């Protein structure tokens, strides 16, 4: 007797290859059921990935028996309507009924079965392995700047890739970002058609190392970025008094403002001070020296003269290793 063998690449039809006499017996109702998967034959055991399962009935199937009931021993079937322990899907005009299988978090093999409702002797069966995987393969950074100036303004762009994005449900296609330092322009980003998402991170004014984390579902990837000190390009120093008496009870408050063409000089930038009389000799007392800038690039300090000197005092502030300086003058008068 002629033997007809039919084994799909992704499925075992009727629990295996069959002979023509089996076909005649099991399809007396005119129904043949085959299963296949797309776009892959296995899933990572990540609890989110999905593949599509397609059940096809023969073109000469009984038109009143086109409901396919799917069931699985592992993972979750997505789609269809609940029918007992399975999910029922009506085959379309092309004879295909489509459903999705979502993996579990366990390394195991899901056995998916499909039966034609009302034709119990016709069954399709296939196995879908849920395989171990590297969490880094779920989401990874493809662009991650190593450093940026801690100027409170520079924007660093990070890019993450989710290779299996097409298999994720729509609700799981958002990447969430968190950071330990700096400010995110957006806390989340939707994956585009290529499975990528971007994060824009604004630098802080504090020099330190930050960690940016990108998460999708229960998986995450980290990237480190070093925020380097942002030195000032210029500075100004001003006094709240034009003159003070040579008595330490009378003091002037000096304000140093650091400036940058982009952003702000880093917090805690060191500023050195020096005061000289009209002959170039050191004079006066600062409440602190050096002083350190705040997050706005500003620093203040008190200044007074305890000697009987009368005349102008020039006060010079310097930062960035003396490369940036500014000065102001205060008159010293009798008490």
ABEGO torsion letter per residue (X at the ends): XBBBBBBBAABBBGGEBBBAAAAAAAAAAGBBBBBBBOABABBBBAGABBBBBBBBBBAABBAABABBBBBBABEBBBEEBBBEABBBBBBBAAGBBBBBBBBBABBBBBBBBBBBBGBAABBBBBBBBBBBBBAAAABBBABBBABBBBAGABBBBBBBBBAAAAABBAAAABBBBBBABEBBABABBBBBAAGBBBBBBBBBABBBBBBBBBBBEABBBBBBBBBBBBBBABBBBBBABABBBBBAABBBBBBBBBBBABEBBBBGBBBBBBBBBAAGBBBEBBABOBBBBBAAGBBBBBBBBABABBEBBBBBBBBGGGABBBBBBBBBBBX
